[in-house]
């Protein structure tokens, strides 16, 4: 677009030099006309602001914007001509007009750029017009010496000259705006920018649409930008979901209330084995392992459960604070070029049969095909959708904080008749299963609150009072980085989906943080949902595929809620509960119970109900070390791009004809593997002839080359075949 405006600008300068008549017209301009043109320009800018904040429909925005840009070019050109007139320069008016030129640039660079950032891709013409406007100061500087000395271009004065001057002024008042608009229109035609319709290709057999740069083609002019999917919340779940969708080629955006990814406080403290496997499936696990600490820190009700003998490439937990996890994950999402609308919140939405209008806190609206609420336990999305959130009210409340102390609190976990409290350091080392805290740095405090049901954000005084009540001292705590409150409230959304609105992470389930399962469950929600939502958006699969998200993940969430409630009950400090906990500890440290409970908390025993069949069906695919074309290859390496894969361990090319219609969607691999097949808890299983693996790493089909159910599984999970392919 800048090229389109620069061309008429250069034509104007040439016209000034070559045509005495036009030069006389320009030189005859007076202050009132230019001021009037500037007023028109500011009015046009006002129209654009009213459009951006939904006061006026898009119908008014285009002509107003064109008028704004036309005058934005006209006014500096007039200043150029006026600067050459000796009377104008001698009167000092040149200085005033030079300031007006600076104001002109501020108007374009300031509000114009702000509006473009508010509605990315919608109102970007004002900043684009700055290129020709930046030429004006240089031109003024070049002509200033001539203007200061006077010149031969001044209009001869006297009675006849005055009459000519007045006639020319009126002619310019009529002709110049029209000519400038024609020039500006020529510039737009030569280089159409974001005011043109942006055609989106048909990316699926069931979906084709055109979205406009200024308004949504869904019929709502207040929707300033369209996305396939909008995610409310840029925490671990939202970031992981955005990455999954982007890997699948979906236009996704995140709306996040924080101005940056920085998180007050360290928050959650680690990753379980299945989450580590998920990160390995995407080829990014080394980023997290490099900053975390591998250890056997998983357990149940504070009873440690070792999983080092589990059949997994990652039979351990990873000590890694949530703020570190988010920073690393956000870095990957940034590499994938996912836009994040920061400093904003989703305040509401309205969905129809074609999409969702997502209302943001600063008054703008995003149009999307689907909206996913990853906005935490107090989810605005869940509440606005009217999705029930049944469950249990809290029975206990604790404060957690990161503070400085003048005293030396006893580090570690302490159980008393008044409750359990703990002190730790953010910097630590895990050695032989024991946590060794490093000197210095903030102290992490967890302490029970004397009373249940406190309202409002906790304060430093609240923390001091709770510490004094249980420890007899507050250890001189001061300078808090972060203070928060958590309870054992346990609730789960009755439905993870309401038409075009879905929930994931804490928006779908809340529970006590005991066992550290919240973040992990949310990330795994995202990996289950991402590929399904991508296929529906792209028209590969029917909308009904999204029903499998609730069918698969709701039972997993319900199980997490049950086991956290059980752990909270076992962690009470009365004598009877202490006795019960000791008995349970003896039981679950036996080999078989250990495997069951450890696999449950680590997420390694999850099986989605895909019907009867081989033990692998519905479970995570082991990361086997196979050979493909006589080259060693891991199973997880085939999942880095989040694409499904059919692995044939039998006769070569046995599935070529069956998979051909899905060749653009499903990878087909012939591989050999001579090792054993072992699953957590289940143990050794029969080697399958072939497996169909979904993008989330779970097995969708197990069988042999002639199994007729393969076509059914391919259709169910990856859409109706395209018989024109292969």
N, C-alpha and C positions, 0 to 999 in steps of 0.2 A: 504494500500500500504506500509506503514511503516513496517508492520509485514513482508511483502514479502521481503523487503530489509534487515531487521534485521536478518532473518534466514540465508541467504548466508554470511552475515558479521560474524555471530557466527561460521559458518562452516569454514570460512577463518581462524579465530583465532585458531580453533581446529586443522586445517591443519598445521598451523604454528608450533604448539606445537608437533604434532605427526609425521610429515614428515620432517626429516632432509633435504631431497632433495629439497622439496618446500621451506623450510626455507632458504636454500642456494640460491635458485633462487631469493627470495625476497631480501636477503642481498646483492646480486650482482648488484642491480640496481644502476644506476648513475644519476647524476643531469639532464643530457640531456634527458634521457628517461622520467623521471617524468615531466620535463618541457614540453616535447612534448605532454604527456598525458593531462597536464593542458591546453595546447593550443587547443587541440581537444575539451576539455570541454568548453572552452570559445567560440569556434566556434559553438558548439551545442547550447549554450545559445543565440548566435547571431541569429541562425536560428529561435529559438523560438520568439525572439523579432521581427524579420522580418515577421513571421507568424502573431503575435498578431497585428501588424500594417498594415496587408493586403498586404505586399510586396511580400510574398511567399504564395502559396496555402497550404492547410492543408496536402497535400501529402508529403511535405518536413518536416513538423513539427514533425511527429511521429518518424521517424528514427533519426532525429536530437535530439529530446528530449530523446530518449532511449540512444543515444550516450552520451549525456550530463550527464544523471544520472549514466551511467556505469562508466564513468571516474570520476565523483564526488565521487563514492565509491572507485574506484581504487586508486586514488591519496592519500587519507588518509591512506589506507592500506599500501601503499609503504612507507609512512612516518613512520608508526609503525615499519616496518622492518628495515629501515635505522636508526631509533633511537636506535636500539639494537646493531648496529655495533660500536665498540670502536673507530675506525678511524674516523667515521662520527661524533660521539659525541665529540671526542677530537678536531676536526677541527673547531668546532663551527657551523657546518652546521645544527646541530639539531635546533639551535635557529632560523635560517633562515627558515627551513621547518615548525617549529611550527608557525611562522608568516604566512606561506603559508596556513597552515591549518585554521587559523583564517580567512584569506581572502576567503578561500573556503566556510566557513559558512556564511560570509557576502554576497557572491554571491548568495547562495541559499536562505537565509532569506530575502535579500533586493530585487533585481530584480525579483526573483521568486515569492515572496509574492505580489509585486506590480503588476506583470502580472496577478496573480490569481485574485486580486481585480479588475483589469481592465476588465477582462473577467470572471466573477464569474462562477465557475463550468467548465471552459474550460481548463485552464492551471494551475492545482493545484498540479501537481506531484512534482514540485521542492520544495515547502514548506513541502510536506509530506515526502520527503527524509531526512529532517533534523533530524528525530529521530535517525537513525543509525549514522549519522555524529556527533551527540552530544556525542556518546560513545567514539569517537576518542580522545578528549582532556583528558578524564579520563584515557584511556588506556595509553596515552603518559606519563601522570603523574606517573602511576603505574610502567612503565618501565624505567623512567628516571634515578633512582638511579643505576640500573644495567648497563645502557648504559654509565653513567659517570664513573663507576669503571672499565669498560671493561667487557669481559665475554668470555665464551667458544664457543660462536657461531660465532666468527670471522673466515673468510676464511684464511687458512694458506697461507703465501706469499712465493715468490720465483719464479723462471722461470716457474715451472710446475703449481704453483698456479695461476700465472698471466694468463697462457694460458687457464686454466680451467675457470677463472673468465671472460675472454673475451668471451669464448664459451657460458657460462651461460647467459651473458648479451644479446648476440644475440638471444639465445633461448627465453629469457623472452620477448625481444622486439617483437617477433613473436607470442608467445603463450599467454602471459598474457592478452593483449587486448581481444583476442578471448575468453579466459576463463572467464574474467570479464563480457563480454557481455552475455555469456551463463548464468552466475550467475544472472545478472540483469534481463535477460529475464525470468529466473525461478521465480524471485521475482515478476515480473509483472503477470506471469501466476498464481502464488499462490494468489495474491491479486490484481486483476485488478482494477485500479483506474479510474480517470476521462478520460483516453484515450480510454476506451471501449465505444462502442455505448450504449447510454442510451435509452432504449425502453420506449416509452410513450404508455400507454394503449389506446385503442380506446374508447373515451369518448362520442361517439355519433354515430348515425346510418349513418351520412353523412360525418364523418371525422375520418380518421385514418392515423397516420403518425409516423415516427421515427425520432427523432432529435439526432444529434451527439454531444458529448462533445466538439469536436474541430471545427466542422462546421455544418451548417444547412443542413438538408436533402432536403431543397428546391432547392439545386443546386448551392448555392452561398457560396463559401468557406470563404468569408470575413465576414459572419455573425457569430460572435463568440459565440452568445448565443441566444437561442430561448425562446420566451414567447408567450402566447396566445394573450395578449394585452400589448402594451406599451403606457403609458400616458405621454405626454409631458407637464410638469408643475405640481408642487406640491403645488399649492395654495388650497383654499377651494374647488373648483370644482374638481380638480385632486385628492385630498385626498378622497373626498366623493365617487367619481367614483371608485377609487381603492378599497375602503372598500366594495362597493356594489358588485363588481366583485369577490373579495376574498370570501365574504359570499356565493357566488354561486359556489365556488370551481374552479374558473378560475385562471390560472397562470398569474398574472399581475405584472408589474413593472412600477415605476415612474422614469422619468428623470427630475431632478430639478437642475437649475443652482446655487442655493444657497448651501453653504457648510453645513448649518444646517437650522432648521426650523425658526430660529430667523428672525424677520421682522423689518426692519428699519421703525420706526414710528408705530402708532396705527392703521392707515388706517380707514377702515369702522367701523361704530359705533354701529351696532345692528342687531338683528334677528327679522323677522316678524313671525306672528303666524303660518303660514303654514310650515315654515322651522323648527320651534320648534316642530310642530307635527311630521315632518319627523324624527327628532332626537328621538322623543318618540317612533315612530314605530320601531326603531332599538334598543331601550332599553338603550340609552345613554344620554337622555335629562337631567338627574339629574346632570351630570358632568358640563353641561353648566349653568344650573340654579344656581348651587352652587357658581359660580364665577361672574355671571351677576346680573343685577338689573331689576326686573320686573316692568313695568310701561306702562302707556298709552301715548306713545310718537309717535305713527304713525300719519300720516296726509297727506294732499295734499296742495302743495304750501304754506307751513308753517301754514296751518289751522289744528289744532289738531282734530283728529277724534277718539272718544272713542269706543272701541269694547268690553267693559266688559260685554255687554249683548249678545254677540254672542254665538251660540251653539257650543262651543269648549271647550276642557279641558284646552286650553291655549289661552284665549281671551285677549291677551296682546302682547306687544313687549318686547324684552330682551335687555337691554343696556349691550353690551359686545364688546370690541374692537376687531378688526380683528386679531391682533397678539395673543390675548388670545384665540380666536376661533380656529385659526390654531394650536396653541400649544395643545389644548385639543383634537382636531380632529386627529392630527398627533399621539398623544398618543394611541388613539384607533386603528389607522391604524398600528402602531407598534405592538400592541397586536395581530393583525391579521397576522403578519409576512409578510407584503408586502415589498419587496425590493425597496429601493430608491437609484438610482444612482445619488449621489450628486456631485456638482461642475462641472456639465456637461450640455450641451444644445443640443437639436436636431438641427442640421444644415441643414438637408435635408432628403429626403427619395425617394425610388423608389418602386412602387407597381406593382405587377403582379397578375395573376389569383389566385395564391396560398398564397400570403402574402405580407408583406411590409419589405423592408430593411431600417432600421432607422439609419441614419448616426449621430454620436455623435461628439462633438466638439474636443475631443482628438484623433479622427481618427478611433475609433472602430465603429463597426456596430452591431446593435441588430436586429434579425429577429423576426417578430411578425405576427400573423394572422391579427391583426387589430392595427391601430394607432389612438389615440384620441388626438386631439390638445386642451389642456386646458392651453395654453401658452399666454393668455392675448390678449389685443386689437391689439397689433402689431404682432400677431401670425405668426410665421415662417411656421407652418403647413398649415394654410389657404393660405398664399401666395404661398408656394411651390405647393399646390394642384391646384392653379389657380382658386380658388373659388372667385367669385365677392363679393365685399363688398360695395354695394350701400348705399347711405344715404345722410345726410346733413352735410355740413361743419360747423365748430363752429361759433357762433355769440358772444361768450364771453370767457374770459380766467381768471382763478383765480389761485393764489398761495396758497398752504396750507403747513404748517410747524409746527414742534414742536421745540421750542427754549427756552432759558433762557432769562429773561429780568431783567434789573436793575430798570426800572420804574414799575408802577402799571397800566397796561392797563385795560380799563373798560370791565369786563367780560360780556358775553352775545352777542346777535345778534343785529346789528345796521344797520338800513336802511337809506341811505342818497341819495341825488340827484346824487352822483358820483358812487353809487353802494352799495351793502350790504357787510359788513365785520363783523367778529366775533372774540372773544377771549374766550378761555375756558381752563380748566385744565383737565389733564388726569384722575386725581382722583376726583370723584364726588359722590354725593348721590342724588337719586331721592326721593323726599318726597312730597306727595300729588300732584303729577304731575309736580312739579317744580324741576329744577336742582340746587343743592346746591354744589358749587365748594369748594374743600378743599384747605387749604393753602399749599404753597410750591409746589415743583415739576415743571416740564416743562409746558410752556404755549402753547396751540394749537392755531394757528393763521390761519385765512382764509381772504384773501384780494383780490379784483379785480386787474387785471393788467391794466395799462393805455392803452397799445397797444395790439392788437390781432395779433397773428402770430409769436410770439417770438420762436426762434429755440434754440436747445441745452438744457442742464439741467439747471434749475434755480439756482441762487447763492444767498448767503446771501445779497450781494449788491442789487440784484434784489428785494428781499423781503423788504429791508430797503427803497428802492426808492418807492415801491408800498405803503408802510405804510405812508411814509411822504406825498405822494400825496393825500391820503384820510383822514389821521388823523393829519397831520402836525408834527408828530414826529414818531420815530421808537421805542420808549419806551426802548431804550438801549438794544435792542435784541442782543443776542450773543449765542455761543455754540449750534448751531442747531443739533438736532438729525436726522432730516429728513426734506427735502424741496422737494416739488413736484408741478406739475402743472396739472390742469384738465380743460377741456373745456366742452361745451355742444355738441361736435361732436356726431352725431347720425347715426350709421350705423349698418347694419345687413347682415350677410352672406346670399347670395342668396340660398345656399344649405347647410344644416348641414351635408351632407354626400357626399363623392366622392368615390364610390366603397368601398375600405377597409380603408378609412380615414374618421374620423368623427370630428366634432367640438362641443365644449361645453363651457359654461361660456362666459367670455369676448372675447374669440376667435371667438365666433359666433355672439356677439352683444355688442355694446358699446353705452353709452348714458351718460347724465349728472347724477352725483351721487345724485341729489336731490331726496328725498324720500327713499334713502337707499335700492334700489331694486336690485342692481347689484349682490352682493354676494348671496343674497337669490335666485335670478333667476338661477344663476349658480349651486348652490347646488341642486335645483329642476331639472335642466337639467340632472345632474348626476344620480339622483334617477330614472328618467324616462328611461335613456339610459342603466344603468347598467344591469338590469335583462334581457333586450332584447338582449344585446350584449353577455351576458353569455350564453343564450340559443342557439344563433347562433353558438358561438364558440364550444359548447359542442355537436352540431349536433342535438339538440332537435327541433329547429325551423329552417325554411328556411331563407336564407339571406334576403328575402323580408320583414321579420319582422322589420328590421332596418329602412325601409322606414317610418314606423309609428313614429319613433323618430322625424324626420323632420315634418311630418304631424301634430303631436301633439304639439311640442315645438316651432316651428317657429311662429305660431299664438300667442302664449303666449309672446314670445320675442317681436313681432311686437307691441303688445298691451302695453308692458312696454315702448317701445320707444315712442309711441304716448303720453302716459300719462306723461312721463318725459319732452317731448317737450312742452306740455301744461303747466306744472308747471314752466318751465324756463320762458315761455312767461309771466305768471302771476306774476313772481317774479321781473320783471323789475321795476325800481323805478321812472319812469316818472309819471306825474300826471294822465294821462289817464289810464295807466295800474294799478296804485294804486286804482283808482275808480272801474275799472273792477274787481280787486281782492276782493275788499270789497263786491261787489254784489255777486260774486261767493261764497265767504265765507258764506254769508247769506243763499244761496241756499243749499250748501252741508252740512250745519249743521242741516238742516231739517232731520227728521227721515229716510225717505226712501232714499233720496240721500246720507245721511251719511252711511247707510248700504252698498249701492252700491260702493261708492268710497273707503270706509274703507276696504271692502272685496277684492276689486281689488288690493290695495296696499299691503294688508296682504297676498295675494295669496290664500284666502279661497273660492273664487268664480270660480276657474278654472274648466272648463268642457271640456274634450276632446270629440271631435265629433265622437261618436260611433254609431250614428244613433238614430232614434226616440225610445221612450220607457219611462220607469219610470224616474222621475227626478234624481234619484241616478246615473243613467247610465252615466259613464264618469267622475263623480265627486268623490271627496275624500270620503272615508267611515268614518262616525262619529265613535268616540272612545266610543262605547257603553259599559255599565257595564252589561254584560250578565251573565247567569249561564250555566255552562257546567257540566253535571253530578252533579248538585246541588252545584257546587262550583263557587264562583264569579270569573269572568275572563273578562278582558278588551279586546276589539278587537285588539288594538295595540300590546298587548302581543303576539298575534298569528303571528305578522309580524316581530318579532325580528330577525328571521333567513332569512328574505327576501325571503320567500317562499309564493306562492299563496295559498289562502284558500277559500274553499266553505263552507259557513255557512248556515245551514238549520234551519230556525226558525219554521218550520211546523212539520209534522209527522216524527217521528224518522226513520232513515234508508231509507228515501224516495229516496236518491240519490246513494245508495250503488252500484247498478249495472251500473248506468250511469257513475260514476266517476272511477270505478275500473280500466279501462285501463290507467288512468292517476294517479294511486295511488302513484307511485314513484315520482310524480312531484307536485301534488296538495293535500293539507291537506283537509280532509272532517270532518266538525264539526257539531254536533247536539247541538243546543243551544236554550235557551228561553230568551225572553226579553219582559218585560211588559210595558216599558216606551214609551214616545212619540218619533216620528222621526221628527227632525227639521234640516234644512240646512241653512247656512248663506244666506241671501238675499231672498232665495226661501220661507223659513218658513216651516210650517208643511207639511209633505208628508205622503202618504199612507204607512203603514207598509208592507214591502215586505215579500214574503214567503221564499225567499232564495237569497243570493247574492254571486257572485264570485268576489273575491278581488284580484287584481294583487299585485305583490310584492311592487309596489310603492304606494299602499294604495288606488288606484282608482278602482272603481267598473266596472268590465268588462261585467257583466250579472246580470240581476234581473229577477226573475220569480218564477214559482211554480215547483213542483216535476215532472210533466209530460211535461214540456216545451221542445220541440224538439230543440230549439235554444241553449240549454245548450251545447250539443255536438259540435255545430258549434263554440261557443265561446271558449270552451276548446281547440279545434283544432287550431283555429285562433291564440290564445295567447300562448298556451303551447304545440303546436306541434301535429303531427299525433299520435294517441293513440297506445300504445304498447299492442296489443291484447293478448300477452302472459302473461300479468300480471293480477293479481286479480282472 
